[in-house]
Structure formats: structure tokens, C-alpha cells
């Protein structure tokens, strides 16, 4: 099983060139993407939106990457930089934002947001588009758009999926912030840590977990979310049976079962040598 090489990281860094985005390799299978515009609370300008979208789309096709961690230097992300339009039309600006969230949510890798400070608007949208999030006790979340005469429509599908209709509706209509404890209670985040200094150990745990999962099986689990809300019918049961049979015939499943019988690690468990 190949490991992520320096060329992969170099390619992603070239996509971020000129933007306040830093990329760091995590172990042998992960990448940390850090927004580094603390003076603007990591508000997203047009160039950053496009660069992040390109990076997410590229990572989605790189099987050696199994884990993506999103962070911010200082605050996580205070939303869109309303002072910078990039010269495009409103339609173009909003469409690019929609493509950003779709690209993030569509990635087959495990996606984790590590949140300190503010996660507002588009920042909250990125948190919700990840698989899970870990936050500091000082983190705050919200969609203040309605207080500016706007609506959080582009990010709404991801927030609705993350916390449900009742909680999302309250966030959208009040425009108020919720603290980290409330975010934990409504399952917007999975765990709380004392401060951003604890994120390093959380990343180590995430890398250890990512090393154990089969990359192709991980990607296929994304299909399972499409079953949400569907009635348990014969058609649905047939689909789940077909998926299981197909996966059991895969090379990963054969290797995984052999490794289990032989009491060894499967071939996709990579050494952490970097």
C-alpha cells in the first residue's frame, strides 16, 4: 500500500500559492489544512475559496490521503470576507461558495474540523460539511446572516444534516451564537478540549485511526448516508445486500479477513515514519 509522498504535498501547496492557507503532512496518511489569516479571523476571500475548492477536489482523487484536518490560526473561520468581492457577480461569488462546501462534503477521506474561537457562517458550514469536529471550550458557532439581512442558504443543507431541523432552524432564525457546550449537546461537535494546545494530541489519535481503515471501504461508506430517511423496504434491503456482497469480493476484504485470521495487520496499515 503506497504512502503519501512529497510530490503530493507539493502539488497541494502549489494550489494554495498566494493564499493564506498552510498544508502540513500528518503521519503518513493525513493532511492538515490551516487557514492563516488571523487578523481577519480567517474570513474567506474569493481567492481562498477557489484555492480550497481546488485542494478539496484534488485530495478526493488521492487514495494515499485518508485524513483531512481543518484548522484556523486563531479563530477557525468567521465566515466570508464581505469586504472583498473579487470583482465577480453575486451569482458567481455564491456559486463558488456552494462548490466549496460540495467539494468538502464529497471527499471520501475522513474530514475533521478542529475549532477554536469563532466558526461563523461559512466557517460553520465547513464544520458541518466535515464528518466530525472537536472544539475548545472557548469556541463559538453561529449563522449571523439574518442579522445582516441575508440568509444562510448555501450552508443550510450541511447544517441541517449535522444537527437536524429544529436546532438548525433556531440557528438560522436567531442569528445568535452558541457556545461549545451547546454545540456538543446538539452533536455539532464530538468532543471538547481545554484549548488549542490539545489539538496536537487529537491529531495523533486521528492519524492512528485513519491508518487502520481500508481506503476503498472508507470511500464506499459515503453511500450509506444516502439511506437516511428512506423506509426500510425490500428495495433498500436488496441494495444493502448487493453492496455487502460486492465489498466482500473486493481485494481489501480478502486481505482484511486474511489478516484477521493470521493475527497480523492488513497491508493498508502504514508505518508512521514521518
SVG drawing of the C-alpha trace seen along z (x, -y; Angstrom):
<svg xmlns="http://www.w3.org/2000/svg" viewBox="-41 -46 51 63">
<polyline fill="none" stroke="black" stroke-width="0.4" points="0.0,0.0 1.7,-3.3 2.3,-6.2 1.8,-9.9 4.9,-11.3 6.5,-14.7 5.2,-15.4 1.6,-15.1 2.1,-17.7 4.0,-19.9 1.1,-19.7 -1.4,-20.8 0.8,-23.6 1.1,-25.0 -2.7,-25.1 -2.6,-27.2 0.1,-29.6 -0.7,-33.2 -3.5,-32.4 -3.4,-32.3 -3.5,-28.5 -0.9,-26.2 -0.7,-22.5 1.2,-20.1 1.5,-16.3 0.1,-14.3 1.7,-11.0 1.9,-9.0 -1.8,-9.4 -3.1,-12.8 -3.0,-16.5 -3.7,-19.4 -5.2,-22.4 -4.9,-25.6 -6.5,-29.0 -3.8,-31.5 -5.4,-35.0 -5.8,-35.6 -6.0,-39.4 -9.3,-38.9 -10.4,-35.9 -9.8,-33.7 -12.7,-35.2 -12.7,-33.7 -11.8,-35.9 -12.6,-34.8 -9.0,-33.5 -9.1,-31.4 -12.5,-30.0 -11.2,-28.9 -7.9,-27.5 -9.7,-25.5 -12.1,-24.1 -9.2,-23.0 -7.4,-21.4 -10.5,-19.5 -11.2,-18.3 -7.6,-17.2 -7.4,-15.4 -10.6,-13.5 -8.7,-11.7 -5.6,-10.9 -6.0,-7.5 -2.9,-7.8 -4.6,-10.6 -7.1,-9.2 -7.5,-12.0 -8.1,-15.8 -7.9,-18.1 -9.2,-21.6 -8.0,-24.3 -7.7,-28.0 -4.8,-30.1 -6.6,-31.8 -10.3,-31.7 -11.5,-28.8 -13.3,-31.0 -15.5,-34.0 -17.3,-33.4 -17.0,-35.2 -14.9,-38.3 -17.7,-40.7 -15.2,-43.5 -13.8,-41.6 -16.0,-40.6 -13.2,-39.6 -14.8,-41.6 -17.2,-38.8 -21.0,-39.0 -23.1,-37.9 -24.1,-34.8 -20.5,-33.8 -19.5,-34.5 -22.3,-32.5 -21.8,-29.7 -18.1,-29.4 -19.1,-29.1 -21.6,-26.4 -18.9,-24.5 -16.5,-24.8 -18.9,-23.1 -19.9,-20.4 -16.2,-19.6 -15.6,-19.3 -18.6,-17.2 -18.0,-14.9 -14.4,-13.9 -14.0,-10.2 -11.5,-10.9 -12.2,-11.3 -12.8,-15.0 -12.3,-16.6 -12.6,-20.2 -10.6,-21.3 -12.3,-24.5 -11.0,-27.3 -12.6,-30.7 -15.3,-31.6 -16.9,-29.4 -19.5,-31.6 -21.4,-31.5 -19.2,-29.8 -17.0,-28.7 -19.9,-26.8 -20.7,-25.5 -17.3,-23.9 -17.6,-22.4 -20.9,-20.9 -19.6,-19.5 -16.9,-17.6 -17.6,-14.1 -17.0,-15.4 -15.5,-18.2 -13.6,-18.8 -13.7,-22.2 -12.2,-24.1 -14.4,-25.2 -14.0,-28.8 -15.3,-28.0 -18.5,-29.7 -20.7,-28.8 -23.4,-30.6 -25.1,-31.8 -25.4,-35.6 -26.6,-36.2 -30.2,-37.0 -28.9,-39.9 -27.4,-41.4 -30.4,-41.0 -29.1,-37.7 -29.9,-34.0 -27.5,-31.1 -29.0,-29.2 -25.8,-27.8 -24.6,-26.2 -28.1,-25.2 -28.1,-21.6 -24.9,-20.7 -26.0,-22.2 -29.5,-20.6 -27.8,-17.2 -25.5,-17.8 -27.9,-18.9 -31.4,-18.4 -34.3,-20.7 -35.2,-22.1 -31.7,-23.1 -30.7,-24.4 -33.9,-26.4 -33.1,-28.1 -29.6,-28.9 -30.8,-30.3 -33.7,-32.4 -32.0,-33.9 -28.6,-34.6 -27.2,-34.2 -24.0,-32.4 -24.0,-29.1 -21.1,-28.1 -19.1,-24.9 -21.1,-23.1 -24.3,-23.7 -22.6,-22.6 -21.6,-19.4 -25.2,-18.9 -26.7,-19.2 -24.0,-16.9 -22.4,-19.7 -19.1,-18.7 -18.0,-15.3 -15.7,-16.4 -14.3,-19.4 -10.7,-20.1 -9.3,-22.7 -7.5,-24.8 -5.9,-24.7 -2.8,-23.2 -4.6,-19.9 -5.2,-19.7 -1.8,-18.1 -2.7,-15.0 -6.1,-14.9 -4.4,-14.8 -2.2,-12.0 -5.3,-9.9 -6.9,-10.7 -3.9,-9.6 -3.8,-6.3 -7.5,-5.7 -7.0,-6.6 -4.1,-4.2 -6.4,-1.3 -9.2,-1.8 -9.2,-0.4 -9.2,-3.4 -11.6,-2.0 -14.0,-0.7 -13.9,-4.2 -14.9,-5.8 -17.8,-3.4 -19.2,-4.2 -20.2,-7.6 -23.0,-5.9 -24.6,-4.7 -25.6,-8.2 -28.0,-8.2 -30.1,-5.6 -31.1,-8.2 -34.8,-8.9 -35.7,-6.1 -38.2,-3.5 -36.9,0.0 -38.3,1.6 -37.4,4.7 -35.6,2.4 -33.5,0.9 -32.6,4.3 -31.7,5.5 -29.3,2.5 -27.6,3.1 -27.2,6.9 -25.7,6.1 -23.3,3.6 -22.1,6.0 -21.7,8.9 -19.7,6.6 -17.5,5.4 -16.8,8.9 -15.5,9.8 -13.0,6.9 -9.3,7.3 -9.5,5.2 -12.0,7.5 -10.0,10.6 -6.8,9.0 -8.6,7.8 -10.1,11.2 -6.8,13.0 -5.0,10.5 -7.6,11.1 -7.2,14.9 -3.4,14.6 -3.4,12.2 -1.5,9.5 -2.1,6.0 -3.6,5.7 -1.4,4.2 -3.1,0.8 -1.9,0.1 1.0,-2.2 4.0,-2.8 4.3,-6.3 7.8,-7.1 7.5,-10.8"/>
</svg>
